[in-house]
Amino acid sequence: MPPATPSERCLTVSDLAVGFAARGGTILALEDISFHVDAGETLSLLGESGSGKSVSAQAIMALLPDTAVVSSGTVRFDGKDLLALPRRETRRLCGTEMGMVFQDPLTALNPVFTVGDQIAELFRVRQGLGRRAAREAAADVIDTVGIPDARRRLGNYPHQFSGGMRQRLVIAMAIALKPRLLIADEPTTALDVTVQAQIMDLLGRLQREHNMAMLLITHDLGVVADVTDRVAVMYSGRIVETGDVRRVYDRPGHPYTRGLLASVPATAGGGKHQPLATIGGLPPNPQRRPQGCTFHPRCPFAQDICRTERPPMVDLGNGHGATCHFAREMVADDRLFA
Amino acid sequence: MIASSPDPLAPLLALDNLRVSFAIRSPILRRIKMQVDAVAGVDLAVAPGKTMGVVGESGCGKSTMARAIVGLERPTGGSIRFAGEAIEDADANARRRLARDIQMIFQDPFASLNPRKTVAQIIGEVWDVHPDLTPEHGREREIIRLMERVGLSPEMASRFPHQFSGGQRQRIGIARAIALRPRLIVCDEPVSALDVSVQAQTLNLLAELQQEFGLAYLFIAHDLSVVRHISDELAVMYLGRIVETGPVETIYQQPAHPYSIALLSAIPVPRPWAEERPPRIVLEGDVPTPLAPPSGCRFHTRCFMARDVCRSESPSLRPVAGRNVACHFAEEALTRSAPGADA
């Protein structure tokens, strides 16, 4: 297969809405979700717990639980609408054309099989390789992700590896069949800082080598800046801001993004005993989202219009957009990092 | 023993060569197979009203050290002195007195609160154990005061932990910890389970309470920017030992231990382009198992500066440039971490 050109669109999600059946109706977990990822590019979905970032990934990979209903939208991958495909077909694409890395490497690996058997199985089932060839391929891919002494370690079980090494194994399985899209859901959250740096380096290297598109799901603003080209900030089931990381972080157009950046000690500046900026209150209960802008009860800039009218995605130029009535004023205000 | 703190005040808490070991027994005969030194000789001093931050990766012994200080693990060597009094010599009465002065906040606000008790019962329990400390105006009023102080509505006193969010639960844990007016709170990863915006609220609350009650904190965390924000002094731990300790800004601005250098360079910051960052040093491999710690300097297997002497001789903490470092080549490390230096 010839290498894809960098601008090739890999994944396009449009107007995706996902609800969960509950007593007294459906709870909307996702609404109006639109984004795209190009080959060789990384997009981060950034959000706090309950913002809908993991549900987005599950919807793409056809991993949603049975209680979930996709009420609208399309997910185009490689020209196909994944939501219209039979589930079996989507599942086949997962693992071959799309790889997934989960947060907890221990639950993603089967404890009763050796890692060699688990990885070799991929090659036998998906590529029809024979026993010996599959084992060779497994050793190669383990070697690629930087596990020393790969051939000998094929016979080990997952518990015989450290946390960082297990995550390398999960990554090995995800990239074994050279997928065009890698979805990584909090891939380093369970790891120590020095190991996190190794894993992010590894993901970056693999992405460059295979010109993979990567969708990174994380709550960590720092990790986003480290590896990402573009970011989509999620709040209460919607994308509230999107754009190049640098643009978004330097000149956030949404008060929520602004609040997040200001509440991280690393960016907050100021010294010890200087209180951190906080976002008052809590995210809304998805069963009772407020009228108008969902962020207005917590927003220090909220006006009357915010309580009644839902803000559109305001175009701030160069692919930067924010769903705030006052996005242009936010961007023009440079007091944030003064 | 330690000279890291220039503070003229005598330390409130002083660890001297603290050791905590666990015996690994064979599953059949229960014979001791080997000994793991989770904390392998730690010297540390916390000044009254100040915050000592402790950072290190999994398995470095920071949580075991915390548990030993509050009496949840028995030290196997060295001493823990609180306000001049050796904890290991304390009889049952003295132990109870210490329990008033030293409280703990745990990482997991889900596991550290009894799911079958209401908030009022959880907080009020402290006076079941220490009835003589029951405030004059009565438990109920004190519970209301405490709840208000940590930002919880007193109307929620009869609710159960599962009815609260993670951040609110952590506030319940904090209310319980301050109920006896302790002098030291050991905080073991108190904000790592919380979302960023809630984390900031909790850190602000801890800072306010410190001012108000003159609390000292031993603040354990793996998030280095959180530790920098809240701490006065810092201790960096690796495999059961302190490798560098001193004033927090001194170390953050120019670390002198290769492990500190790597650790600090590995923190992902939100706006790396907006500040001068040292070049990232990605360490190879994982932290070795404490079952078989490396010879000599325990960090030498991953150290980018290691030489022969590091494999054979264990460096002890010594003063270098305003802090204490356990590295044979601390001076050289210091030049590498100097601002603008190309490591």
Contacts between the chains, C-beta under 8 A, distances in Angstrom:
chain1	res1	chain2	res2	distance
A	48	B	195	4.0
A	48	B	196	6.5
A	48	B	197	6.7
A	49	B	166	7.8
A	49	B	195	5.6
A	162	B	286	4.4
A	163	B	58	7.4
A	163	B	286	7.6
A	164	B	286	5.1
A	165	B	286	6.8
A	192	B	57	3.8
A	192	B	58	5.6
A	192	B	222	6.7
A	192	B	287	7.3
A	193	B	57	6.8
A	193	B	222	6.5
A	193	B	224	7.0
A	193	B	263	6.1
A	193	B	266	4.8
A	193	B	267	6.3
A	194	B	57	6.4
A	194	B	262	6.1
A	194	B	263	6.4
A	194	B	266	5.3
A	194	B	282	7.5
A	194	B	283	4.7
A	195	B	57	7.6
A	195	B	286	6.4
A	196	B	266	7.0
A	196	B	268	7.6
A	197	B	266	4.1
A	197	B	280	6.5
A	197	B	282	4.9
A	197	B	283	7.7
A	198	B	282	5.7
A	198	B	283	7.5
A	198	B	284	7.8
A	200	B	268	7.7
A	201	B	282	5.7
A	219	B	195	6.7
A	219	B	196	6.9
A	220	B	268	6.7
A	221	B	196	7.0
A	221	B	270	4.1
A	222	B	267	6.8
A	222	B	268	3.1
A	222	B	269	5.1
A	222	B	270	5.3
A	223	B	268	4.9
A	224	B	270	7.5
A	225	B	268	6.7
A	225	B	269	7.0
A	225	B	270	5.2
A	225	B	271	6.4
A	225	B	272	5.7
A	226	B	268	4.4
A	226	B	272	7.2
A	246	B	273	6.4
A	249	B	270	6.0
A	249	B	271	5.3
A	250	B	271	7.1
A	250	B	274	7.5
A	259	B	197	6.4
A	260	B	196	5.7
A	260	B	197	6.5
A	261	B	270	6.2
A	261	B	271	7.8
A	263	B	196	5.7
A	263	B	197	5.3
A	263	B	199	7.3
A	263	B	200	3.6
A	264	B	196	6.0
A	264	B	200	7.6
A	264	B	225	7.0
A	264	B	270	5.8
A	265	B	200	7.8
A	265	B	203	7.3
A	265	B	225	4.5
A	265	B	226	5.5
A	265	B	228	6.7
A	265	B	229	3.7
A	265	B	230	8.0
A	266	B	225	3.7
A	266	B	267	7.2
A	266	B	269	4.7
A	266	B	270	6.1
A	267	B	269	7.1
A	267	B	270	4.8
A	267	B	271	5.7
A	267	B	274	8.0
A	268	B	229	7.4
A	272	B	229	6.7
A	272	B	230	7.1
A	272	B	231	7.4
A	272	B	232	6.9
A	272	B	248	7.7
A	273	B	207	5.8
A	273	B	211	7.6
A	275	B	204	4.8
A	275	B	207	6.8
A	276	B	200	4.1
A	276	B	203	5.9
A	276	B	204	5.7
A	276	B	229	7.2
A	277	B	200	6.8
A	278	B	197	6.4
A	278	B	200	4.6
A	278	B	201	4.8
A	278	B	204	6.5
A	279	B	197	4.1
A	279	B	200	7.8
A	282	B	165	6.0
A	282	B	167	7.7
A	282	B	198	7.9
A	337	B	271	7.7
A	337	B	274	6.9
